[in-house]
Amino acid sequence: MKAIVVTDEAAGTAGMTLDERPVPVAAGNDVLVEVHASGFTPGELTWPSNFTDRLGRDRTPSIPGHELSGVVTALGYGTRGLSVGQRVFGLADWTRDGTLAEYTAVEARNLAPLPGDVDFTVGASIPISGLTAWQGLFVHGRFEAGQGVLVHGAAGGVGSMVTQLARDAGAYVIGTGRAGDRQAALDFGANEFVDLDNDTLEDVGGVDLVFDVIGGDIQNRSAGLIRAGGTLVTIAGPPETQPAEGLAVDFVVEADRVQLAEIVQRVRDGRLRTNVGNVVDLEDAVATFNGTERPKGKTIIRVRP
Ligand SMILES: NC(=O)c1ccc[n+]([C@@H]2O[C@H](COP(=O)([O-])OP(=O)(O)OC[C@H]3O[C@@H](n4cnc5c(N)ncnc54)[C@H](OP(=O)(O)O)[C@@H]3O)[C@@H](O)[C@H]2O)c1
């Protein structure tokens, strides 16, 4: 099968090549999926699990990519809950060969059925950004209707999902980002927007929840915005500064079939819009990842046109 392969952690996307690899075998509780589309964030290659197994042993040459949509073509021994021919989407395992390939083997529990009226491109854009937004708000962030939520990077992959889910659930949402992201953030449902380059973050006053995707100085300053009992949720690394009377939570997204089903239903109902930017074929993916332009929205690789 055709697959994008990496061997050199230091090289990042520049070390990617399009290669021929054997079709993987579905192990116990796995499904083998014919990949139709895959989502990819260039930052993913900074995650060491792309290059090592769970014990930290080198597993290169490896296939990156964690988000997929496709069709189940085989079941491993003992696999339940999905069947051959079923459309699926979800999050591939972190420490195994991934989704930038014509086939991938994934634990069945990491996938959910993809409804027939949801395009494969849309399906592949949901798993990381959708699950991260859901878990940050409703699991780690302890969100309640009526709260004030500050969403950093509100026009980005994760932030646009957080903004929409929070508004839909009854939040007052303040989005942040660069000056040029204002309109996109408002279109995703932010009530107001803070331009991080030109406005003063501290002018926001207090909020119940900050969803941080940026880290560093922005994350540190955000801790001071948390009201008593509120939460700073971040996906950008452990916070250095704790909220004075609140909680700080750093987390990594997890696969969850029930949450995927909830999220895709909102897409079908028109309550949630995915943030798809570039859509490219597998043959053009390496060049796209290494292009000089930083595309807005999620890059989706169409593995099977
Ligand atoms: N821990 C986890 O489980 C997890 C899960 C998903 C994602 N992540 C990580 O979270 C980060 C965000 O992911 P994403 O898919 O949402 O990325 P994205 O689509 O690039 O969105 C990030 C947004 O934040 C903006 N931004 C970044 N730095 C900024 C700054 N200093 N000032 C103003 N705006 C800034 C970006 O603008 P520009 O594009 O103009 O920079 C972009 O609009 C990535 O680093 C990703 O690897 C972690």
The ligand as an SDF file (V2000), in Angstrom:
LIG
                    3D

 48 52  0  0  0  0  0  0  0  0999 V2000
   -3.0520   17.8950   24.0680 N   0  0  0  0  0  0  0  0  0  0  0  0
   -3.8900   17.4930   23.1410 C   0  0  0  0  0  0  0  0  0  0  0  0
   -4.6190   16.5200   23.3260 O   0  0  0  0  0  0  0  0  0  0  0  0
   -4.0050   18.2600   21.8480 C   0  0  0  0  0  0  0  0  0  0  0  0
   -5.1020   18.0030   21.0020 C   0  0  0  0  0  0  0  0  0  0  0  0
   -5.2410   18.7680   19.8410 C   0  0  0  0  0  0  0  0  0  0  0  0
   -4.2900   19.7570   19.5280 C   0  0  0  0  0  0  0  0  0  0  0  0
   -3.2320   19.9360   20.3600 N   0  0  0  0  0  0  0  0  0  0  0  0
   -2.2460   21.0160   20.0860 C   0  0  0  0  0  0  0  0  0  0  0  0
   -2.9690   22.2480   20.2980 O   0  0  0  0  0  0  0  0  0  0  0  0
   -2.5110   23.2460   19.4210 C   0  0  0  0  0  0  0  0  0  0  0  0
   -3.6970   23.8400   18.6520 C   0  0  0  0  0  0  0  0  0  0  0  0
   -4.2020   22.8770   17.7290 O   0  0  0  0  0  0  0  0  0  0  0  0
   -5.1600   23.3420   16.5520 P   0  0  0  0  0  0  0  0  0  0  0  0
   -5.4080   22.1560   15.6930 O   0  0  0  0  0  0  0  0  0  0  0  0
   -6.3000   24.1050   17.1000 O   0  0  0  0  0  0  0  0  0  0  0  0
   -4.1650   24.3460   15.7800 O   0  0  0  0  0  0  0  0  0  0  0  0
   -4.5560   25.5500   14.7910 P   0  0  0  0  0  0  0  0  0  0  0  0
   -5.6350   25.1460   13.8590 O   0  0  0  0  0  0  0  0  0  0  0  0
   -3.2630   26.0470   14.2430 O   0  0  0  0  0  0  0  0  0  0  0  0
   -5.2060   26.6450   15.7730 O   0  0  0  0  0  0  0  0  0  0  0  0
   -4.4600   27.4180   16.6750 C   0  0  0  0  0  0  0  0  0  0  0  0
   -4.9930   28.8420   16.5660 C   0  0  0  0  0  0  0  0  0  0  0  0
   -4.3570   29.6490   17.5650 O   0  0  0  0  0  0  0  0  0  0  0  0
   -3.7590   30.7770   16.9180 C   0  0  0  0  0  0  0  0  0  0  0  0
   -2.5640   31.1650   17.6440 N   0  0  0  0  0  0  0  0  0  0  0  0
   -1.4940   30.3980   17.9600 C   0  0  0  0  0  0  0  0  0  0  0  0
   -0.5710   31.1240   18.6350 N   0  0  0  0  0  0  0  0  0  0  0  0
   -1.0750   32.3840   18.7410 C   0  0  0  0  0  0  0  0  0  0  0  0
   -0.6070   33.5710   19.3270 C   0  0  0  0  0  0  0  0  0  0  0  0
    0.5820   33.6350   19.9590 N   0  0  0  0  0  0  0  0  0  0  0  0
   -1.3740   34.6720   19.2550 N   0  0  0  0  0  0  0  0  0  0  0  0
   -2.5720   34.6340   18.6290 C   0  0  0  0  0  0  0  0  0  0  0  0
   -3.0870   33.5340   18.0470 N   0  0  0  0  0  0  0  0  0  0  0  0
   -2.3340   32.4180   18.1060 C   0  0  0  0  0  0  0  0  0  0  0  0
   -3.4080   30.2800   15.5370 C   0  0  0  0  0  0  0  0  0  0  0  0
   -3.1940   31.3360   14.6390 O   0  0  0  0  0  0  0  0  0  0  0  0
   -2.0440   31.1660   13.4940 P   0  0  0  0  0  0  0  0  0  0  0  0
   -2.4640   30.0080   12.6540 O   0  0  0  0  0  0  0  0  0  0  0  0
   -2.0620   32.4610   12.7930 O   0  0  0  0  0  0  0  0  0  0  0  0
   -0.7760   30.8780   14.2630 O   0  0  0  0  0  0  0  0  0  0  0  0
   -4.6650   29.4570   15.2040 C   0  0  0  0  0  0  0  0  0  0  0  0
   -5.7350   30.2730   14.7890 O   0  0  0  0  0  0  0  0  0  0  0  0
   -1.4600   22.5730   18.5330 C   0  0  0  0  0  0  0  0  0  0  0  0
   -0.1930   22.8610   19.0910 O   0  0  0  0  0  0  0  0  0  0  0  0
   -1.7760   21.0930   18.6480 C   0  0  0  0  0  0  0  0  0  0  0  0
   -0.6330   20.2810   18.4460 O   0  0  0  0  0  0  0  0  0  0  0  0
   -3.0730   19.2410   21.5150 C   0  0  0  0  0  0  0  0  0  0  0  0
  1  2  1  0
  2  3  2  0
  2  4  1  0
  4  5  1  0
  4 48  2  0
  5  6  2  0
  6  7  1  0
  7  8  2  0
  8  9  1  0
  8 48  1  0
  9 10  1  0
  9 46  1  0
 10 11  1  0
 11 12  1  0
 11 44  1  0
 12 13  1  0
 13 14  1  0
 14 15  2  0
 14 16  1  0
 14 17  1  0
 17 18  1  0
 18 19  2  0
 18 20  1  0
 18 21  1  0
 21 22  1  0
 22 23  1  0
 23 24  1  0
 23 42  1  0
 24 25  1  0
 25 26  1  0
 25 36  1  0
 26 27  1  0
 26 35  1  0
 27 28  2  0
 28 29  1  0
 29 30  1  0
 29 35  2  0
 30 31  1  0
 30 32  2  0
 32 33  1  0
 33 34  2  0
 34 35  1  0
 36 37  1  0
 36 42  1  0
 37 38  1  0
 38 39  2  0
 38 40  1  0
 38 41  1  0
 42 43  1  0
 44 45  1  0
 44 46  1  0
 46 47  1  0
M  CHG  2   8   1  16  -1
M  END
$$$$
